[in-house]
């Protein structure tokens, strides 16, 4: 019974069970959470992002323990947390969130260092989560650059 809440969260409320591109589908539940984060005071958003790290490591690690595979595709809680880092303090416009979504998926797929190191070298929940957090941070930096260049409002 205790496994149900972990499976529900780890699978992104079931989106991780999509038959293909589960990471992309698994990022979708992060959008309303990110939008809700725009309503919070900045200090509270920072606290929640920091707390999402140990919580996400726990959820991803516990879920990985349900099977024999390392980082099974149905675990997408890491995509949710990564996208929250990507959109932290981002002006919530359709253009900014669509750009964030596509950039985050790109960075998550190509895994620029140190994301690839976390993915290959760190086991358990930390390895599952931290490569996506790094991809989220890279996404946020790219969004800041696009904003600074005037490409993104």
MONOR-V955383 format. One record per run of one state. SS is the DSSP state (H for helix, E for strand, - for the rest). FROM is the first residue (numbers start at 1). TO is the last residue. If there is no record, write none. Layout:
SS:FROM:TO ; SS:FROM:TO
This chain:
-:1:1 ; H:2:10 ; -:11:14 ; H:15:17 ; -:18:21 ; H:22:37 ; -:38:41 ; H:42:64 ; -:65:76 ; H:77:87 ; -:88:93 ; H:94:110 ; -:111:114 ; H:115:121 ; -:122:123 ; H:124:148 ; -:149:153
